[in-house]
Amino acid sequence: MRPQTLTGAWPVAPTPFNEDGTLDLPGMTRVLDCTMEQGADGVCILANFSEQFLISDAERETLTRHCLAHLAGRLPVIVTISHYATPIVVARARLARDLGAVAVMMMPPYHGALLKGTAEQCYEQFAQVGEVGIPIMVQDAPLSGVELPVPLLVRMAREIEMVQHFKIECAGAAAKLRALIAEGGEAIVSPLDGEEGITMLADLDAGATGTMCSAMIPELIREVVTAHHAGDRERAVAGYTRILPAINHENQQCGFRAAKAAMVEGGVIRSDFCRHPVPPLPPETRAELIGLLRPLDPIVLRWGR
């Protein structure tokens, strides 16, 4: 039986902290509850926009257990497991599988600017995770600095049963998505885009089945995906045009701090604290963001009010 295709909007859940920098688990619960009310098709935890690079291993496990226990199958969960060390990635995959995640997401092995997996090492790491028996989403993100050419992605999709989903958010994502789908055929189960949906329209035109966006306005992003899949490109263009200024500001000015700022504004979480060395969002940048969001009337700005 063909694996299930991931469609629609799959936001990355931010990780809330208290003002003293400790994990805010009640806040995490509220983030997940808000995400469900936003009508997301699923949620991804512990990704780059979850500040995974600022979270300890113990905190990762705590968050994984907390999120999957709270959602308890009410919303599909993808758990990010990226790490340079293959045994650690495999262990994280096993935990995600045992706790009920629908898939894991992973970047190729890298550490810093110089430690980067070769094509064969990337293949081997994904193959070992595939033996765990949980579907894998390949994250093709510029953060890793590792080139994942289309032939390698197609080879992994055809030869590693669990490699099924792809988050393509490199430069020229639409062209890469189009080539991946053309060369990989049925082996490419779910080609998604990322980068907060900033290139979503071109990526949907190229064949993306959905998008992994942030948790800021997933309900509005989902409307664009739904309209496009229904063949109503005019409505998709109108929806995309309407939300693009906010997405552009998020992508270019705020990064992962945008969703947190919006959630504080809407009473979802109490603090938008980010751990050092990440600086707080400048007040002017935050005000510009909220100013762009208010005319859109997103759920995030009224969920906790």
N, C-alpha and C positions, 0 to 999 in steps of 0.2 A: 504494500500500500504506500502511495506517495506521501511523504511527510507533509504536515500542515504548513501552508504558506503564511508568513507573517505579513499582515496588512495594516494600514491605518497609521496611527501615531503611537509610538512607544517612547514616552519621555524618560529621561534619566532623572532619577530622584536625587535632589540635593541632600547632603548630610548636614543636619543642623547641629550647631554647638551652643552650649551655654556661654555666657559672657566670660567665664573663667577658662574657656577652651575645652571643657569636658563634653562628652557626647550628650546630646539632648534626646534621649529615647522617647519621651512623650511627644516631643516635637517631630521626631521621625514618624511616629504613628499618625500624627496629624498631616504630615506631608503625604503619606500613603492614602489616607482618607480623602484628602483633597484631590489627589490624582484620580481616584475612582470616580469622584463626582465630576471631574473634568471630562469623563467619558473616554479615557485612554483605553487603547486596545490591549495594553500590557505596560509593564514598567521595568526599567533596568536599574539595578543598584550597583554601587561601588565602582562606577565608571569614572572617567576623567572629570566629568562635570559633577561627580559626587565627591570630588577631592580625594580620590583613592590614594594619591601620592602623599597625603598628609595624615593618613590613618594607619595606626599600628596593626600588626597581624592579629592581636587579640581583639582589637576593636572591629576589625573586618569580620571576624567570626561572630562577635556579638551582634553586629548589624545584620549579617546574613540570617542568623537564627531569629532575630527579632522581626525582621521584615516578612520572612516566609511564614512564621507562626501567626503574625497578625493578619496577613492577607488570607492565609489558609485556603488557597485555591480560588478565591473570589476574583483575583486579577492575576493573569500570568506574569511570572517574574523571570527575568534574565539576570544572571549574576555574572559580573565581570570578574575574571580570574587572572588577568595578565601578570606575568612575572618572568624574569630572565631565566630562572631556574626551573627546569622541566618538572622535577619532583614536587615542587611547591605548587605549580599550576595543576598537576594531576591531583594532588591532595585537595586543592580548592574545588576542583571539578567534582570530586567524590562527595564532598560536603554539600555542594549545591544540588547534586542529584539526589542524595539521601533526604534532603529537606524539601524536595518537591519542586525545584526550579524547572521551568520548561526548556531552558537552554542556558549555556554559558557563553560569554563573549570574551574574546581574547585578542590582543595585539600580538604580532610576532615577537620573539624574544629580543629584548634590547636592554641596555643599561647605560644611561648617559649618552654621550655623543659618539663614543668609540666602540662600545661593546654591542655589536649587532649580529644577529643570527644570519648565517648564509641561507641561501634558498633551501639547501638540503636540511640544515638544522631547523629551519622553520617548519618544513614538511614533517620532520621527525617529531617535533614537539606537538604539532597538531594531531599527528597519528597516535601518539601516546595518550593524549587527552581523549581522542576518539574511542580508545579501548575502554574508557570509563562507562560509555554507553549513554551519554547525554548529548543532545544536539548542540552543535557549535556554531556561533556567529563569528566570522572573521572580521576583525575591526581593522580596516585599512585606513589608518589615521596618520597624518604627518608627524604627530608627536613622537612616534617610534623612530622615525628616520630610516626605516627599513623599507626598501622597495619590494612591493608584492606585484610582480607583473602578471598580466592576465593568464598566460599559460600556466604559471604556478598555481594560481587560484583555481583554474579549471582542473588541473591535475589533482589537487587536493579534494575538490568536490566529487570527482569521479572515482578516486581511489580510497578515500576515507569516508565511510558511510555517514558518520556523524557531522561532517562538514556540510552544512545545508544552507546557512544564512550568511549574508554578507552586508556589512555596513561600510559603504564606500564614501569616504569623505576627504579624499585627496584632491589636489588641484586637478581640474578637468574631470570631475566626478562623472558628469553625464556621458562623456565619451568613453570612460572606462566601464561604466555600467552597461552601455550599449554593446561594447565589445565582449564583456563578460557574459552577457545573456546570449549573444550570438554564438560564441564559441562553446559555452558550457551547456546550453540547451536545458534539458530537463534536470540536469544535475544542480542547476542554480535554483534552489527552491524559493528563497526569499532575498531578492536584491533590494536593500534599503539604502537611503542616503543618510547623512548626518549633518554636522556643522550647523546645528540649530535650525535646519531647514532653509538656510539662506539661498541655496541653489535648488530648492525643492522643485520648482516648476520645470526647469530643464531636466532634472533627474527623473521626474515622473514621465516626461515626454520620452525619456530614454528607456523607460520600462521599469523603473523602481516600483515596488509593490507597496511601499510605505516609507516612513521616515522615523529615525530615532532622533527626537528633538530634545529640547530642555523641558522642564516642568512649568515653564512660565505661561504659555498659552496653547497647550496641546489641543484643546477643544477647537480652537480656531484653525490650527494647522490641520487637524483631522478633517475639517470641512473642505479644505482644499483638496486633500487626497481623495475624499469620497466623491467630490464633484468630478475630479479628473477621471477616476475609475468608472464613473457612470457615463463618461463620454461628453460631459458638459464642460468643455475646456474654457468656454467664455466665463462661466461662473467660477471655475478654478482660478483663472487669471485675475478676475475681480477680487476674489478672496485673498489671493497671494499679494496682490498690489496693496490691498488694505493693510495687511499685517507686516509687510516687508520693512517699513521704517523701524518698527520696534525690534524685529529680528536682527536687522542690520546693526542697530545700536547695541543689542545684546552681544552679537558676534564680534563686533569690532571695538567696542568700548568697555564692556563689562565682563565678558566671559561668564564663568559659572556663578559669579556674584549676582548676576541679574535675577535669576529665579529666587534666590534668597531675599533680595531686596523687595521683590514683588510680594513674596510670602509674608514678610514682616509688615509691609504696608496693608496687606489684607487680613492680618491677624492669624495666619496659619501657623507661623512660628514666632518666637519672642525675640530672636536675635539673628542678625546676619553675620555674626562673627566668623572670620576666616583665620585659620592658624598661620602664624609667622612661618615663612617670610612673605606670605601673600598680604598685600596692604589692603586696608578697607576701601570700599568703593568711595571715590570722592563725592562729596555732597552734591556738587553740580551735576556730575554724571548720573547720580541716582535720581535727582530731580528731573533731568531730561528723560530718563527711562520711564518714570512714573507718568510724566506728561504725555509720552507717546502711548502708554498703555491705557490711560483713562478713557479716551474716546472709543476704545475697543470693548470696554466693559467686560473684561475677562473674569472668569470665575475666581481666579486667584486673588483679585482685589476686593472681593466681597465675601469670600468663603467663611472667614472667621469674624465677620462684623455683624 
